[in-house]
């Protein structure tokens, strides 16, 4: 789980690793913006796990979105499909976590 070196301790989040094993290309997932960090960084909740997301699109806190997994490795790439209660946004816009 974690390793100590001197007075530094880090924790490996095995639950996020399990999430990545469950994701596969083409999967469509309902998710939520948990927190807006700055103009292009967000905390995104996917299947009970929070991930840091960068996007050129702007979102609001608590906004529900539908995403499609484009790639899992080497970086998780997501495509925005729909925002709850609004029209579809540009389908070719990539969201990278």
DSSP file (Angstrom, degrees, kcal/mol; ACC not computed):
  #  RESIDUE AA STRUCTURE BP1 BP2  ACC     N-H-->O    O-->H-N    N-H-->O    O-->H-N    TCO  KAPPA ALPHA  PHI   PSI    X-CA   Y-CA   Z-CA
    1    1 A X              0   0    0      0, 0.0    11,-3.3     0, 0.0     2,-0.3   0.000 360.0 360.0 360.0 -53.2    0.0    0.0    0.0
    2    2 A X  E     -A   11   0A   0      9,-0.2     2,-0.4    11,-0.0     9,-0.2  -0.903 360.0-144.4-138.8 166.5    2.6    2.6    1.0
    3    3 A X  E     -A   10   0A   0      7,-1.4     7,-1.7    -2,-0.3     2,-0.5  -0.992   8.6-149.0-134.2 141.0    6.3    2.9    1.4
    4    4 A X  E     +A    9   0A   0     -2,-0.4     2,-0.4     5,-0.2     5,-0.2  -0.930  14.9 176.2-111.5 133.7    8.3    4.9    3.9
    5    5 A X  E >   -A    8   0A   0      3,-2.6     3,-2.0    -2,-0.5     2,-0.4  -0.908  69.5 -48.0-135.2 105.6   11.7    6.4    3.1
    6    6 A X  T 3  S-     0   0    0     -2,-0.4     0, 0.0     1,-0.3     0, 0.0  -0.580 123.4 -24.9  66.5-123.3   13.1    8.4    6.0
    7    7 A X  T 3  S+     0   0    0     -2,-0.4     2,-0.5    -3,-0.1    -1,-0.3   0.263 117.2 102.1-105.1  11.7   10.2   10.7    7.0
    8    8 A X  E <   -A    5   0A   0     -3,-2.0    -3,-2.6     2,-0.0     2,-0.4  -0.818  47.0-178.6 -97.3 133.1    8.4   10.6    3.6
    9    9 A X  E     -A    4   0A   0     -2,-0.5     2,-0.4    -5,-0.2    -5,-0.2  -0.996   2.6-175.5-129.9 133.3    5.4    8.3    3.3
   10   10 A X  E     -A    3   0A   0     -7,-1.7    -7,-1.4    -2,-0.4     2,-0.5  -0.952  13.4-145.5-127.4 153.1    3.4    7.8    0.1
   11   11 A X  E     -A    2   0A   0     -2,-0.4     2,-0.5    -9,-0.2    -9,-0.2  -0.958   8.2-143.6-118.9 129.2    0.2    5.8   -0.4
   12   12 A X        -     0   0    0    -11,-3.3     2,-1.4    -2,-0.5     3,-0.1  -0.805  17.8-135.1 -89.8 128.2   -0.6    4.0   -3.6
   13   13 A X    >>  +     0   0    0     -2,-0.5     4,-1.3     1,-0.2     3,-0.7  -0.677  26.6 176.9 -87.0  92.4   -4.3    4.1   -4.4
   14   14 A X  H 3> S+     0   0    0     -2,-1.4     4,-2.0     1,-0.2    -1,-0.2   0.749  75.9  65.7 -68.6 -23.0   -5.0    0.6   -5.4
   15   15 A X  H 3> S+     0   0    0      2,-0.2     4,-1.8     1,-0.2    -1,-0.2   0.856 100.4  49.9 -68.5 -33.0   -8.7    1.4   -5.8
   16   16 A X  H <> S+     0   0    0     -3,-0.7     4,-2.4     2,-0.2    -1,-0.2   0.887 108.3  53.2 -69.6 -38.6   -7.9    3.7   -8.7
   17   17 A X  H  X S+     0   0    0     -4,-1.3     4,-1.6     1,-0.2    -2,-0.2   0.898 108.2  50.6 -61.4 -39.7   -5.8    0.9  -10.3
   18   18 A X  H  X S+     0   0    0     -4,-2.0     4,-1.3     2,-0.2    -1,-0.2   0.892 108.1  53.1 -64.6 -38.8   -8.9   -1.4   -9.9
   19   19 A X  H >X S+     0   0    0     -4,-1.8     4,-1.3     1,-0.2     3,-0.6   0.936 107.2  51.1 -60.0 -46.5  -11.0    1.3  -11.6
   20   20 A X  H 3< S+     0   0    0     -4,-2.4    -1,-0.2     1,-0.3    -2,-0.2   0.843 106.8  54.4 -62.2 -33.7   -8.6    1.4  -14.6
   21   21 A X  H 3< S+     0   0    0     -4,-1.6    -1,-0.3     1,-0.2    -2,-0.2   0.809 108.0  50.7 -69.0 -28.4   -8.7   -2.4  -14.9
   22   22 A X  H << S+     0   0    0     -4,-1.3    -1,-0.2    -3,-0.6    -2,-0.2   0.736  95.8  86.4 -80.1 -23.1  -12.6   -2.1  -15.2
   23   23 A X     <  +     0   0    0     -4,-1.3     2,-0.3    -3,-0.1    49,-0.1  -0.524  54.7 175.0 -80.9 144.2  -12.5    0.5  -17.9
   24   24 A X    >   -     0   0    0     -2,-0.2     3,-1.9    47,-0.1    45,-0.3  -0.982  40.2 -79.0-145.4 158.8  -12.2   -0.4  -21.5
   25   25 A X  T 3  S+     0   0    0     -2,-0.3    45,-0.2     1,-0.3     3,-0.1  -0.261 114.8  21.9 -58.8 135.3  -12.3    1.4  -24.9
   26   26 A X  T 3  S+     0   0    0     43,-3.1    -1,-0.3     1,-0.3     2,-0.1   0.251  86.1 139.9  91.6 -11.7  -15.8    2.3  -26.0
   27   27 A X    <   -     0   0    0     -3,-1.9    42,-2.7    42,-0.2     2,-0.5  -0.431  42.6-146.6 -66.5 136.3  -17.3    2.2  -22.5
   28   28 A X  E     -B   68   0B   0     40,-0.2     2,-0.4    -2,-0.1    40,-0.2  -0.922  20.7-178.3-109.5 130.5  -19.9    4.9  -21.8
   29   29 A X  E     -B   67   0B   0     38,-2.7    38,-2.7    -2,-0.5     2,-0.4  -0.978  27.5-133.1-134.9 137.5  -20.1    6.2  -18.2
   30   30 A X  E     +B   66   0B   0     -2,-0.4    17,-0.5    36,-0.2     2,-0.3  -0.767  40.8 167.3 -83.4 132.2  -22.1    8.8  -16.4
   31   31 A X  E     -BC  65  46B   0     34,-3.3    34,-2.4    -2,-0.4     2,-0.4  -0.821  24.4-135.2-139.7 177.5  -19.8   11.0  -14.3
   32   32 A X  E     -BC  64  45B   0     13,-1.5    13,-3.0    -2,-0.3     2,-0.7  -0.997  18.9-121.3-142.6 142.2  -19.9   14.2  -12.3
   33   33 A X  E     + C   0  44B   0     30,-2.5    29,-3.0    -2,-0.4    11,-0.2  -0.757  30.6 180.0 -79.9 115.0  -17.7   17.3  -11.9
   34   34 A X  E     +     0   0B   0      9,-3.2     2,-0.3    -2,-0.7    -1,-0.2   0.864  63.2   2.9 -85.3 -39.9  -16.9   17.3   -8.2
   35   35 A X  E     - C   0  43B   0      8,-1.2     8,-2.7    26,-0.1     2,-0.7  -0.996  58.4-135.9-152.7 139.2  -14.8   20.4   -8.0
   36   36 A X  E     + C   0  42B   0     -2,-0.3     6,-0.2     6,-0.2     3,-0.1  -0.893  23.2 178.4 -95.8 116.1  -13.6   23.2  -10.4
   37   37 A X  E     -     0   0B   0      4,-2.0     2,-0.2    -2,-0.7     5,-0.2   0.894  62.0 -36.0 -88.0 -44.6   -9.8   23.7   -9.6
   38   38 A X  E >  S- C   0  41B   0      3,-1.5     3,-0.6     0, 0.0    -1,-0.3  -0.847  87.5 -55.6-158.8-163.3   -9.1   26.4  -12.2
   39   39 A X  T 3  S+     0   0    0     -2,-0.2    20,-0.1     1,-0.2     3,-0.0   0.719 132.8  14.4 -64.0 -22.3  -10.1   27.3  -15.8
   40   40 A X  T 3  S+     0   0    0     18,-0.1    15,-2.1     1,-0.0     2,-0.4   0.273 110.2  82.3-136.6  14.9   -9.2   24.0  -17.3
   41   41 A X  E <   +CD  38  54B   0     -3,-0.6    -4,-2.0    13,-0.2    -3,-1.5  -0.975  49.7 169.3-125.6 137.6   -8.7   21.5  -14.5
   42   42 A X  E     -CD  36  53B   0     11,-2.8    11,-3.3    -2,-0.4     2,-0.6  -0.943  37.5-120.5-141.4 157.4  -11.5   19.6  -12.7
   43   43 A X  E     -CD  35  52B   0     -8,-2.7    -9,-3.2    -2,-0.3    -8,-1.2  -0.935  36.9-165.1 -99.7 116.9  -12.0   16.8  -10.2
   44   44 A X  E     -CD  33  51B   0      7,-3.3     7,-3.0    -2,-0.6     2,-0.6  -0.883  11.3-145.4-110.2 130.9  -14.1   14.2  -12.0
   45   45 A X  E     +CD  32  50B   0    -13,-3.0   -13,-1.5    -2,-0.4     2,-0.5  -0.867  21.5 175.7 -99.9 119.6  -15.9   11.4  -10.2
   46   46 A X  E >   -CD  31  49B   0      3,-3.0     3,-2.0    -2,-0.6   -15,-0.1  -0.987  69.2 -24.2-125.2 120.3  -16.1    8.2  -12.2
   47   47 A X  T 3  S-     0   0    0    -17,-0.5    -1,-0.1    -2,-0.5     3,-0.1   0.862 129.2 -44.5  46.8  46.1  -17.6    5.0  -10.7
   48   48 A X  T 3  S+     0   0    0      1,-0.2     2,-0.4   -29,-0.0    -1,-0.3   0.482 119.1 103.3  84.1   3.0  -16.9    6.2   -7.1
   49   49 A X  E <   -D   46   0B   0     -3,-2.0    -3,-3.0   -33,-0.1     2,-0.5  -0.949  63.3-135.4-121.4 140.5  -13.4    7.5   -7.7
   50   50 A X  E     -D   45   0B   0     -2,-0.4     2,-0.3    -5,-0.2    -5,-0.2  -0.807  25.7-178.7 -95.7 131.3  -12.2   11.1   -8.1
   51   51 A X  E     -D   44   0B   0     -7,-3.0    -7,-3.3    -2,-0.5     2,-0.4  -0.960  31.3-114.1-128.7 146.3   -9.7   11.8  -10.9
   52   52 A X  E     -D   43   0B   0     -2,-0.3     2,-0.4    -9,-0.2    -9,-0.2  -0.676  39.1-168.6 -77.8 127.8   -8.0   15.0  -12.0
   53   53 A X  E     -D   42   0B   0    -11,-3.3   -11,-2.8    -2,-0.4     2,-0.4  -0.945  14.6-159.3-123.2 140.5   -9.2   16.0  -15.4
   54   54 A X  E     +DE  41  96B   0     42,-2.6    42,-1.3    -2,-0.4     2,-0.3  -0.959  22.8 162.7-113.8 137.8   -7.9   18.6  -17.9
   55   55 A X        -     0   0    0    -15,-2.1    40,-0.1    -2,-0.4    -2,-0.0  -0.994  45.0-140.7-153.1 147.6  -10.2   20.0  -20.6
   56   56 A X  S    S+     0   0    0     38,-0.4     2,-0.2    -2,-0.3    39,-0.1   0.580  88.0  83.0 -81.5 -10.3  -10.5   22.9  -22.9
   57   57 A X  S    S-     0   0    0    -17,-0.1     2,-0.4    -3,-0.0    -2,-0.1  -0.535  82.1-123.1 -86.9 159.0  -14.2   23.0  -22.2
   58   58 A X        -     0   0    0     -2,-0.2     2,-0.3   -18,-0.0   -18,-0.1  -0.867  29.5-178.2-107.0 141.8  -15.7   24.7  -19.2
   59   59 A X        -     0   0    0     -2,-0.4     2,-0.3   -20,-0.1     3,-0.0  -0.851  19.7-127.7-129.9 164.0  -17.8   22.9  -16.6
   60   60 A X    >   -     0   0    0     -2,-0.3     3,-1.8     1,-0.1   -27,-0.2  -0.831  39.0 -89.2-111.6 153.0  -19.7   23.8  -13.5
   61   61 A X  T 3  S+     0   0    0     -2,-0.3   -27,-0.2     1,-0.3     3,-0.1  -0.331 113.2  16.2 -58.5 140.0  -19.4   22.1  -10.1
   62   62 A X  T 3  S+     0   0    0    -29,-3.0     2,-0.3     1,-0.3    -1,-0.3   0.500  88.2 149.8  71.9   8.3  -21.9   19.2   -9.7
   63   63 A X    <   -     0   0    0     -3,-1.8   -30,-2.5   -30,-0.2     2,-0.4  -0.552  40.9-139.0 -72.6 130.9  -22.5   19.0  -13.4
   64   64 A X  E     +B   32   0B   0     -2,-0.3    20,-2.4   -32,-0.2     2,-0.3  -0.778  27.0 177.7 -92.6 133.1  -23.4   15.5  -14.6
   65   65 A X  E     -BF  31  83B   0    -34,-2.4   -34,-3.3    -2,-0.4     2,-0.5  -0.950  26.8-134.2-134.0 153.6  -21.8   14.4  -17.9
   66   66 A X  E     -BF  30  82B   0     16,-3.5    15,-3.3    -2,-0.3    16,-1.4  -0.927  30.5-176.4-104.7 131.3  -21.7   11.3  -20.0
   67   67 A X  E     -BF  29  80B   0    -38,-2.7   -38,-2.7    -2,-0.5     2,-0.4  -0.876  19.4-144.4-126.6 157.9  -18.3   10.3  -21.3
   68   68 A X  E     -BF  28  79B   0     11,-2.3    11,-2.5    -2,-0.3     2,-0.5  -0.987  25.4-120.9-121.9 134.0  -16.9    7.6  -23.6
   69   69 A X  E     + F   0  78B   0    -42,-2.7   -43,-3.1    -2,-0.4     9,-0.2  -0.620  31.1 174.5 -75.1 120.5  -13.5    5.9  -22.9
   70   70 A X  E     -     0   0B   0      7,-3.0     2,-0.3    -2,-0.5     8,-0.2   0.798  69.8  -8.7 -92.9 -37.8  -11.2    6.5  -25.9
   71   71 A X  E     - F   0  77B   0      6,-1.5     6,-2.7     1,-0.1    -1,-0.4  -0.975  45.6-165.0-157.7 149.9   -8.1    5.0  -24.3
   72   72 A X        +     0   0    0      1,-0.3     2,-0.3    -2,-0.3    -1,-0.1   0.743  63.9  82.5-105.3 -37.6   -7.0    3.7  -20.9
   73   73 A X  S    S+     0   0    0      1,-0.1    -1,-0.3     3,-0.1     4,-0.1  -0.927  95.9   3.1-124.6 149.3   -3.3    3.5  -21.4
   74   74 A X  S    S+     0   0    0     -2,-0.3     2,-0.4    -3,-0.1    -1,-0.1  -0.973 142.0   0.0 -75.6 -22.0   -0.8    5.2  -21.3
   75   75 A X  S    S-     0   0    0     -2,-0.0     2,-0.5     2,-0.0    -2,-0.0  -0.969  81.6-107.1-125.8 146.9   -3.2    8.0  -20.2
   76   76 A X        -     0   0    0     -2,-0.4    21,-2.6    -6,-0.1     2,-0.5  -0.589  38.2-168.9 -71.3 122.4   -6.9    7.8  -19.7
   77   77 A X  E     -FG  71  96B   0     -6,-2.7    -7,-3.0    -2,-0.5    -6,-1.5  -0.965   4.7-175.2-117.8 130.3   -8.6    9.7  -22.6
   78   78 A X  E     -FG  69  95B   0     17,-4.2    17,-4.5    -2,-0.5     2,-0.5  -0.900  15.4-148.0-124.2 150.5  -12.3   10.5  -22.5
   79   79 A X  E     -FG  68  94B   0    -11,-2.5   -11,-2.3    -2,-0.3     2,-0.3  -0.978  23.8-122.8-118.9 131.4  -14.7   12.0  -25.0
   80   80 A X  E     +F   67   0B   0     13,-1.0   -13,-0.2    -2,-0.5    13,-0.2  -0.560  32.9 171.1 -72.2 127.5  -17.6   14.1  -23.8
   81   81 A X  E     -     0   0B   0    -15,-3.3     2,-0.3     1,-0.4     8,-0.3   0.812  59.5 -14.7-101.8 -46.7  -20.9   12.7  -25.1
   82   82 A X  E     -F   66   0B   0    -16,-1.4   -16,-3.5     6,-0.2     2,-0.5  -0.990  46.5-138.3-161.2 146.5  -23.5   14.7  -23.2
   83   83 A X  E >   -F   65   0B   0      4,-0.4     3,-2.2    -2,-0.3   -18,-0.2  -0.949  46.6-101.3-106.6 131.0  -24.1   17.1  -20.4
   84   84 A X  T 3  S+     0   0    0    -20,-2.4   -20,-0.2    -2,-0.5     3,-0.1  -0.250 104.6   9.4 -55.0 127.2  -27.3   16.3  -18.4
   85   85 A X  T 3  S+     0   0    0      1,-0.3    -1,-0.3     0, 0.0     2,-0.3   0.513 116.0  83.8  83.5   5.6  -30.1   18.7  -19.4
   86   86 A X  S <  S-     0   0    0     -3,-2.2    -1,-0.3     1,-0.1    -3,-0.1  -0.809  83.2 -88.8-131.2 173.8  -28.3   20.3  -22.4
   87   87 A X        -     0   0    0     -2,-0.3    -4,-0.4     1,-0.1    -1,-0.1  -0.318  58.8 -80.3 -74.2 164.3  -27.6   19.6  -26.0
   88   88 A X        -     0   0    0     -6,-0.1    -6,-0.2     1,-0.1     2,-0.2  -0.386  44.3-140.3 -62.7 142.0  -24.6   17.5  -27.1
   89   89 A X        -     0   0    0     -8,-0.3    -1,-0.1     1,-0.2     2,-0.0  -0.440  52.3 -51.2 -91.0 176.8  -21.3   19.3  -27.3
   90   90 A X    >   -     0   0    0      1,-0.2     3,-1.3    -2,-0.2   -10,-0.2  -0.281  50.8-148.3 -53.1 121.8  -18.8   18.8  -30.1
   91   91 A X  T 3  S+     0   0    0      1,-0.3    -1,-0.2    -3,-0.1    -2,-0.0   0.716  91.2  61.0 -69.3 -21.5  -18.3   15.0  -30.3
   92   92 A X  T 3  S+     0   0    0    -13,-0.1     2,-0.5     2,-0.1    -1,-0.3   0.394  75.3 113.7 -89.5   6.3  -14.7   15.3  -31.4
   93   93 A X    <   -     0   0    0     -3,-1.3   -13,-1.0   -13,-0.2     2,-0.3  -0.660  57.5-148.0 -79.6 123.0  -13.6   17.1  -28.2
   94   94 A X  E     - G   0  79B   0     -2,-0.5     2,-0.5   -15,-0.2   -38,-0.4  -0.711   7.6-159.2 -93.0 142.4  -11.2   15.0  -26.2
   95   95 A X  E     - G   0  78B   0    -17,-4.5   -17,-4.2    -2,-0.3     2,-0.5  -0.990  11.6-160.8-118.0 123.6  -11.0   15.1  -22.4
   96   96 A X  E      EG  54  77B   0    -42,-1.3   -42,-2.6    -2,-0.5   -19,-0.2  -0.901 360.0 360.0-112.6 132.4   -7.8   13.8  -21.0
   97   97 A X              0   0    0    -21,-2.6   -45,-0.2    -2,-0.5   -20,-0.2   0.368 360.0 360.0-105.0 360.0   -7.4   12.7  -17.4
